[in-house]
Amino acid sequence: MKYLSRFQMVYIFAVTFVALSLFCNGAFAQTVTEILRSGSNGSKKNLVIIGDGFQAADQNTYNTLVNNFIFNGVFSDDVFMETLNAFNIYRVNANSTDSGVTQVDVNGNVTTARNTAFGYRYSGIWDRCWMEPGPNSSTLINNVLNSLVPQRDFVFIILNEPGGGGCRRGDSFAVTTSSNWTTVAHEMGHMVGNLGDEYTGGNTHYTGSEPNQANLTIETDRNKVKWKSFIDPSTPVTTNCADVTDNSQDIGIFEGATLGTTRYRFDLYRSSCNDRMNSNAPAFCSVCYNRLQTVLDPYHDYTYRKSYAGDFNGDGKDDLFVFNYSDWSMPYFALSFASIRTF
């Protein structure tokens, strides 16, 4: 029997469904394309990607962006590569009258209006979360997606905007065309795992209660902090970046983190010195990784379809390599006589 390759040959399974929706300010053509099918919609997390501010002539560019963000980016690396099987992924193409999105100032006043399919707006301002829905955006998006992908769990919005930034709101997030895929992965960390920002700076003390984010805390006792099992006994707490060897993977209690738009320098702590929830490019720390794996595990199939026997480590004993064909993580087991060692 022949099995599918790395991304389940997503384009072999790509099926385009016909869908039309009428928007205010005119009619905008809508189509949805299934770009990854891992299982039934009820058994998987359903991720929908939509674009705003893309004219008909921009759709090929948008399609390329989706491919680069998703298959050449987020799902080709780190925890999301390993959990690809937990997702069904859909791409919605929407033609906008104008190219680009509406611009707003620091007060939210429109400075440049553009007629787009979903009415999203861009400020480029941290305190406004870079971009924001317009007055009718939620209704417009929900009307389309209720028709095309009613069982959606997450929505990823790409804005045709050259400025930078990314912003998560609930079960959706938006980025711009100039964003790197690592920004998308960072926002996925927010959206899928409810992970907190680990940015530091300013001179502000945090006085609130314990955050519900898995990677943020006010606890400084190594025996009580929620990620205590991840801290090496030799790591001092509280922890400075100079105390660890690997800034993204060595876990401690590092002072400084962000909630909302406020960067707290004191009394709010993060699990790593600098991982994906801080500066995007590094991998998720083990605390964040574990959180994402835990959230997605119920939707992830494990089908060990390929096994290889042989002496792989040269110790003269028989080994067994077991490959989980449903994703690209590679758990394996080395068999040595009657004992089994798990790596």
Summary of the structure (lengths in Angstrom):
residues: 343
radius of gyration: 22.3
end to end distance: 28.9
largest distance: 73.0
contacts: 1089
relative contact order: 0.12
helix: 23%
strand: 30%
